[in-house]
Amino acid sequence: MIAIGQYNDLRIINKTEAGLILTEGDKEVLLPYYDVPKNAEIGDNITVFVYVQKDGRLLGTTKKPLACVGDFAYLTVVDDNEDGAFMDLGLDKDIYVPRKEQKRPMFKGDRHVVYVFLDENNDRMVASSRLTNFIEEEDIDLEEGDEVSLLIVDRSDLGYNAIVDNKYIGLLYTNELFDELNPGELRKGWIKKSALKAKLT
């Protein structure tokens, strides 16, 4: 089964005027020629990132996106309108953030930490800055002293909020920091308490 918004290992089964046709045995994916590696031949397996085009067809790319489905990421708004905003995903196609998924209004040039997910109506990739709707709050698999990855989200009255290990939200207290932090920074830290208070390493 092809995982949309993820990397897939697919087999080349045909060549068309538009590009190579790839499959996992069921659905087909088009890989445009401008993304085809040299010496790729029918029968070869190739790893591509798969997403849905406007017409509903599956498109593959060998480019590396800034985020996959299920990731929190710090992205830049490249366009906005009354219905939503578009953010640069590092691909030919930008990712859409509907107005209802914006914690605060997004405008061209802004940068925000967002969560990437699939629209259940059409399997297209979309993003949301309403992060608390996507974090895990139960069965937290972390203990005091564990080393974690931190994505800095924003500043609060007590310090900085951060996404912990791409799953949880934690807090970095201002009086325990020795560096100035900025939204979007990726840092290493360790868990101070099971309530997801973290410190930088």
C-alpha positions as CSV (number, residue, x, y, z in Angstrom):
1,M,0.0,0.0,0.0
2,I,1.4,3.4,-1.0
3,A,1.8,5.8,1.9
4,I,0.9,9.3,0.7
5,G,3.0,12.0,2.2
6,Q,5.8,9.5,2.9
7,Y,8.7,7.9,1.2
8,N,7.9,4.7,-0.7
9,D,10.1,2.0,-2.3
10,L,8.4,1.4,-5.7
11,R,9.2,-0.6,-8.8
12,I,9.5,1.0,-12.3
13,I,7.1,-0.8,-14.6
14,N,6.7,1.5,-17.6
15,K,7.9,4.6,-19.5
16,T,5.5,7.3,-20.8
17,E,5.9,10.7,-22.5
18,A,5.4,12.3,-19.1
19,G,7.7,10.1,-17.0
20,L,8.2,6.7,-15.4
21,I,5.3,4.7,-14.0
22,L,6.0,3.2,-10.6
23,T,4.0,0.8,-8.5
24,E,3.9,-1.2,-5.3
25,G,1.7,-3.8,-7.0
26,D,-1.6,-2.0,-6.8
27,K,-1.7,1.7,-7.4
28,E,0.5,3.6,-9.9
29,V,2.6,6.7,-9.4
30,L,4.0,9.0,-12.0
31,L,7.7,10.1,-11.6
32,P,8.3,13.0,-14.0
33,Y,11.5,12.7,-16.1
34,Y,13.1,15.8,-14.4
35,D,13.1,13.8,-11.2
36,V,14.4,10.5,-12.7
37,P,17.8,9.4,-11.6
38,K,20.4,8.5,-14.2
39,N,20.4,4.9,-15.5
40,A,17.0,4.1,-14.0
41,E,15.5,1.2,-15.9
42,I,12.2,-0.7,-16.0
43,G,12.3,-3.4,-13.3
44,D,14.5,-1.2,-10.9
45,N,13.2,-0.2,-7.5
46,I,13.4,3.4,-6.5
47,T,12.6,5.4,-3.4
48,V,10.3,8.4,-3.9
49,F,8.2,10.8,-1.9
50,V,4.5,10.5,-3.0
51,Y,1.8,13.1,-2.9
52,V,-1.5,13.8,-4.7
53,Q,-1.8,16.2,-7.6
54,K,-4.7,18.6,-8.1
55,D,-6.3,16.1,-10.5
56,G,-6.1,13.4,-7.9
57,R,-3.3,11.4,-9.5
58,L,-0.3,10.2,-7.5
59,L,3.0,12.0,-8.2
60,G,6.4,10.9,-7.0
61,T,9.5,12.9,-6.5
62,T,13.1,12.2,-5.6
63,K,13.3,15.7,-4.0
64,K,13.5,15.7,-0.2
65,P,10.5,17.6,1.4
66,L,10.9,19.7,4.5
67,A,8.4,17.5,6.3
68,C,6.4,14.3,5.9
69,V,2.9,13.4,7.0
70,G,3.1,13.1,10.8
71,D,5.9,15.6,11.2
72,F,6.0,19.0,13.0
73,A,8.0,21.5,11.0
74,Y,8.9,25.2,10.8
75,L,7.8,26.4,7.4
76,T,7.5,29.7,5.5
77,V,4.2,31.1,4.1
78,V,4.7,31.8,0.4
79,D,1.1,33.0,-0.3
80,D,-2.1,33.7,1.5
81,N,-5.8,34.5,0.7
82,E,-9.1,34.7,2.5
83,D,-9.5,30.9,2.6
84,G,-6.0,29.9,3.8
85,A,-2.3,30.0,3.2
86,F,0.3,28.1,1.3
87,M,3.7,27.1,2.9
88,D,6.9,26.1,1.2
89,L,7.4,22.3,1.6
90,G,10.6,22.2,-0.5
91,L,8.8,20.6,-3.4
92,D,7.2,21.9,-6.6
93,K,3.9,21.8,-4.7
94,D,3.3,24.0,-1.7
95,I,1.3,22.7,1.3
96,Y,-2.1,24.3,2.2
97,V,-3.1,25.6,5.6
98,P,-6.9,26.2,5.7
99,R,-8.0,29.2,7.7
100,K,-9.7,27.0,10.3
101,E,-6.3,25.3,10.9
102,Q,-4.5,28.6,11.7
103,K,-4.0,29.4,15.3
104,R,-3.4,33.0,14.3
105,P,-3.7,34.5,10.8
106,M,-0.9,33.6,8.4
107,F,0.5,36.0,5.9
108,K,3.1,35.8,3.2
109,G,6.6,35.8,4.6
110,D,5.6,34.6,8.1
111,R,7.1,31.4,9.5
112,H,5.2,29.0,11.8
113,V,5.6,25.6,13.4
114,V,2.9,23.4,11.8
115,Y,1.8,19.8,11.9
116,V,1.5,18.0,8.5
117,F,-1.4,15.6,8.0
118,L,-3.7,14.2,5.3
119,D,-7.1,15.7,4.5
120,E,-9.4,12.7,5.1
121,N,-11.6,13.8,2.2
122,N,-9.1,13.7,-0.6
123,D,-5.8,12.4,0.8
124,R,-4.0,15.7,0.0
125,M,-1.3,16.9,2.4
126,V,-2.4,19.9,4.6
127,A,-0.9,21.6,7.6
128,S,-2.1,23.1,10.9
129,S,-0.6,25.5,13.4
130,R,-3.1,24.3,16.0
131,L,-0.5,22.0,17.4
132,T,-2.3,20.9,20.6
133,N,-4.8,19.0,18.4
134,F,-2.0,16.7,17.2
135,I,0.2,16.0,20.2
136,E,0.1,12.9,22.3
137,E,-1.0,13.5,25.9
138,E,-1.4,9.9,27.1
139,D,1.0,7.0,27.4
140,I,4.0,9.3,27.4
141,D,7.0,7.1,26.8
142,L,9.6,9.3,28.4
143,E,11.3,9.3,31.8
144,E,13.4,11.8,33.7
145,G,16.9,12.0,32.3
146,D,15.9,10.8,28.8
147,E,17.6,12.7,25.9
148,V,15.2,14.2,23.4
149,S,15.0,16.3,20.3
150,L,13.3,19.7,20.7
151,L,11.7,21.9,18.0
152,I,11.2,25.4,19.5
153,V,7.7,26.6,18.9
154,D,7.2,29.9,20.7
155,R,7.8,31.9,23.9
156,S,5.5,31.8,26.9
157,D,5.3,33.6,30.2
158,L,7.4,30.8,31.8
159,G,9.9,30.1,29.0
160,Y,9.7,28.3,25.6
161,N,7.2,25.8,24.4
162,A,8.8,23.0,22.3
163,I,7.8,19.9,20.4
164,V,9.5,16.9,22.1
165,D,10.6,14.0,19.9
166,N,8.0,15.0,17.3
167,K,5.2,13.8,19.6
168,Y,4.7,15.9,22.7
169,I,4.7,19.5,23.9
170,G,7.2,20.4,26.6
171,L,8.3,23.5,28.4
172,L,11.8,25.0,28.7
173,Y,12.0,27.4,31.7
174,T,13.6,30.7,31.1
175,N,15.6,30.6,34.3
176,E,17.2,27.3,33.2
177,L,18.4,28.6,29.8
178,F,21.8,30.0,29.0
179,D,21.1,30.6,25.3
180,E,18.6,32.8,23.4
181,L,16.2,30.5,21.5
182,N,14.2,31.2,18.4
183,P,11.1,29.5,16.9
184,G,12.1,26.8,14.5
185,E,15.4,25.9,16.2
186,L,16.2,22.2,16.5
187,R,18.0,21.4,19.8
188,K,18.9,18.5,22.0
189,G,17.7,18.3,25.5
190,W,16.8,16.0,28.3
191,I,13.6,15.4,30.4
192,K,13.7,17.0,33.8
193,K,10.3,15.6,35.0
194,S,7.8,13.3,33.5
195,A,5.4,16.2,33.1
196,L,7.6,17.1,30.0
197,K,9.6,19.9,31.5
198,A,12.9,19.8,29.5
199,K,16.4,21.2,29.7
200,L,18.8,21.9,26.9
201,T,22.0,19.8,26.7
